[in-house]
Amino acid sequence: MGAVVGVVLIVGGGWFVLSYYSFEARFQRSKPALEAYAALAVSSDPNKSLPTLPKRLGDFEAVGVERLPHGFLFLCDYGHPLDETGLAYSTEPLPLVPYERDIFSHIEGNWYTLLRN
């Protein structure tokens, strides 16, 4: 009986950890901070650099930011440590086929994941 309880606790704990740290959960928890930065970025002067990026936006550690014609790329730590990954915000649809060296996947609304080759 004790072994069964132990297995249930381990499996349940593993499920909780995986669901808490999944990309989807991190994105949803981070959405208020991401949306706040997006509002600043979109309203900023397109001829000047983007607003200063905080060290973290929600659950994501910020690596860098780049301007897009209708939004920005937020390079962050969600992917494999050897890949350059991030999130993209664009008020216009982004291409879902490889674009130069960037591959976008739509998440929801104006948000996309970014994989940079």
N, C-alpha and C positions, 0 to 999 in steps of 0.2 A: 504494500500500500504506500509506504514512504517513497519508494522508487518512482511510482506512478505520479505522486504529487510533485516530486523533484523534476520529472520530465515535463509535466504540465507547466510548472513555473519557468523552466528554462525556455520552452517553446513560446510561452506567453510573453516572457521578457524579451526574447529575440524578436517576436512580432512587433512589440511596442517600440523597441529601439529602431527597427527597420522602418516602421511607419512614421515615427517621429522625425527621423533624419532623411526620409525620402525627399527627392527633389520637389515633388508636389506639395508636401507638407511645409518644407522650408519656404517655397514660393508663396504659399497662402499666408504664412505667418509674417513674411517680409513685405507683403503687398502694400500696406500703408506707407512704409518707408520708401519703397520703390515708386509708388504713385506720387509721393511728395517731391522726390527728386525729379521725376518726369515732368511735373508741373513747372518746376524751376527751369529745367533744361529747355522745354518747349517755349517758354515765355522769354528766354534770354535772347540777346542780340545774336543773330546767326553769324555775324562778322567777327564776333569775339569768342574767346574760349568759353567752354561750358562752365557752369558754376562749380566751385570747389567740391570735389567728391569726398564724402566722409570716409573714414577707414572701414566702416561697415554700413551696409544698407540692409537692415533687418538681420537675417541669418547669414547673409553673404558677405565675405571679406572682399573689399574692393581692391582690385589690382590696377584698374585704369578706366578711362572713359574716352570715347571718340564720338565726334559729331556725325550724324547721318543727315541726309537732306531733309528728312521729316521726323527726326528724333535723335537717338543716340545709341551707342553700343556701350554696355557696362561690362567690362571684363571682370570676372569674379572666379571664385574657387569651387564651383559646384561639380566640376567634372574630374576626369583623370588628371593626376598631377603633371603628366607630361604633355597634355593637350592644353591649348589655349581655348578656354570656354567662357561663356558669359551670357548675358541677357541683352536683347535688343528691344528698344521701344520705338515704334514708328506709327505716326498717324496715317500713313499710307501703307498699303500692303507691301510686304517684302517678298522677294522671289524665294520660292521654296526649292528651287534647283540651285546647285552651287553658283554663287555670285562671286566672281574673282576668287578669293581664297576663303570666303565665308559661306557657311551652310546654315540656313535658318530653318527652324521648325516652329510653327505657330503653337503658342500655349493657350492664350485666350485674349480677347480684346485686342489691344495694341502691343501685346507682349509676345516675344519670340525667344527661343533658346538660340545660342550661337555656338558653332563649332568652327574654329579657325584652323585651316590647314597650313 
